Amino acid sequence: MEGKAEKREISQDLEAVLVRVNKDSQSTQDIHITKNEFTIGRSLQCDFIFKNINISRQHCIVKFTADEQWSIINCSGVNPIYINNKPLNKDEIHNLQVGDIVHLNPDEDFKYVFALNIKSGPITKRPRLEEKLLDDVINEQKTFMNEQEAKRKELEDQLQIKQREQNSLKEELERLRKEKEITQELNKQIEILEQKIESGNEVEKDLHGKYRNLLDRLEEEKKLFEEKLADEKQKWEEALNASKQEKEILEVNLREQMEEWKVKQDEEWKTKLNSVVNEEKNAQDKLLTEKNLLEQKLKEMEETLKQKEMAVAISPQNIIEAPVDLLDNMIVVQLAQGSHSGTPNKLNILDTIDLTLDTPRTSFVEQANREIFNKVENIMDDQLTCSICSELFVKAMTTNCMHTFCHHCIMIWFTKSEGYICPVCRRTIINMTRSLVIDNFIEKMTENLPPDSRNRRMKFVNERIAVTRKTRYPTFQKSQKRK
């Protein structure tokens, strides 16, 4: 149980990699195994593709088995695969261990070493330029140092083994010298041991020389590598500083552009609002002008009517006799029209009044006033009504697209629609402004309307106020961004 748990933890934290041995070759690269079943070959459907005729279309498969062990399967019958210099036949499976040498092809460019590297984990942020560029160099440096350390330990182990052999031979020589006088055979053995000791001394000197040469070469390579790394770091720091300066310049330019855009937008909104206010003022002035003209015409008609009534002389001779049944229901008045030629007067009926009716006859003044009120109501219904509730505006709000709605209606519309969209033109509403001119004009005109219309308006306003107090509207910011 402990072994399985340890393997599962390693498989989650480590990544399988086939590391190429020939670092100088530019035609091949390290193969990172990113899937539990990873195919390698020349086909475009493979997970890692080689553009080489010596590699089969589906060359091999690297698989993570159920017992959490990496294995390789040879899928090619023409091009053999060698594992630790041993051929792997077609469809044969080999369990890979760390350090196994995998030869995908007899060519040295396709020679790899199986290794397990620590996974880097998911990238949550964009890495800094310095970290991104140094990752490959640091990994290369670690690999280089590990190879050097392995070679040094190998030579050191050989040297220690040879020294132990030499010590054992010297002890044997001393023992045989003491027994030299005993037998001739011991003398021969002594000579043989002396020859072996001499040859061992030569080998030991050779190993010492190789060990010193290796240490000197490794030290020189280390210095060259550090100098190269310092140069690369300096280049990357210069590139990073240049990118920071470009970023600062770009931010300054963006701020200036945003300020210019804000100024333009403010000027456009001011121009549009001024135009709306001017239109509303013009409409109000036009209505007042029409009202004054109608009142003036009404006064002229009243004066004309009074003059006609004063000019008519009503006398007993002007009353025409009528049948009895008509005299009970009407009065007939004759207008005197004199004639210098002595011809009889002609009778013209000016007006007939039905005395049997209960309601009095409407005067010309009331009729004219009614026409004025009807015209004003029609204008208000056409120009000053909300397109949502079809009633006169209550707390009018004008949007940036120049459409006006009741405050309650537009806020309820926001709760039902997706986003802040105008119900008329479907444009995004960025801000809204309270139109006091429209509200004041509607209040003034409502005071001059007939009692029925005025009462109906007051009832609607009271109902809207009661609903507004109970309703919880969504928050609307004037600087609402476009979606």
Salt bridges, closest charged atoms under 4 A:
GLU15 OE1 - HIS32 ND1 3.87
ASP30 OD1 - ARG20 NE 3.89
ASP47 OD1 - LYS35 NZ 3.26
GLU68 OE2 - ARG8 NE 3.24
ASP100 OD2 - HIS94 NE2 3.64
GLU108 OE2 - HIS103 NE2 3.99
GLU130 OE1 - ARG128 NH2 3.74
GLU149 OE2 - ARG152 NH2 2.53
GLU156 OE1 - ARG152 NH1 3.05
GLU165 OE1 - LYS162 NZ 3.19
GLU172 OE2 - ARG175 NH2 1.99
GLU174 OE2 - ARG177 NH1 3.73
GLU179 OE1 - ARG175 NH1 3.60
GLU194 OE2 - ARG177 NH2 3.60
GLU204 OE2 - HIS208 NE2 3.68
ASP206 OD2 - LYS210 NZ 3.88
GLU221 OE2 - ARG217 NH1 3.18
GLU251 OE1 - ARG255 NH2 3.92
ASP351 OD2 - ARG361 NH1 3.96
GLU391 OE2 - ARG456 NH2 3.15
ASP439 OD2 - ARG434 NE 2.88
